[in-house]
C-alpha cells in the first residue's frame, strides 16, 4: 500500500527530504504522497522513513492503494530504471 498524509499534518517539513522516491511534495494546504512513487521505502529501508520522522503520526496506509510487498518491490525496481 502507498502511504497517505492526513489533514492532521502540521507542515513541519521533516517528511519530504526523508522520502527516497521523491513521492512527497507540498500540496495546496498540506504535504501529499504520490501513490505512484510511494513504495513504503521497500527497496531502500526496512520501515517507511516518513512515518519514522513524523512528529504527529499522520501518515497511515492508504486504503485506496492496496499493494503487496512484492508489488511495492516491483514499483521500486521500475522507479530505479527511470532515474
C-alpha positions, 0 to 999 in steps of 0.5 A: 500500500502507498502511504497517505498524509492526513489533514492532521499534518502540521507542515513541519517539513521533516517528511519530504527530504526523508522520502527516497522516491521523491513521492512527497511534495507540498500540496495546496494546504498540506504535504501529499504522497504520490501513490505512484512513487510511494513504495513504503521505502521497500527497496531502500529501508526496512520501515517507511522513513516518513512515518519514522520522522513524523512528529504527529503520526499522520501518515497511515496506509492508504486504503485506496492503494492496496499493494503487496510487498512484492508489488511495492518491490516491483514499483521500486525496481521500475522507479530505479530504471527511470532515474 
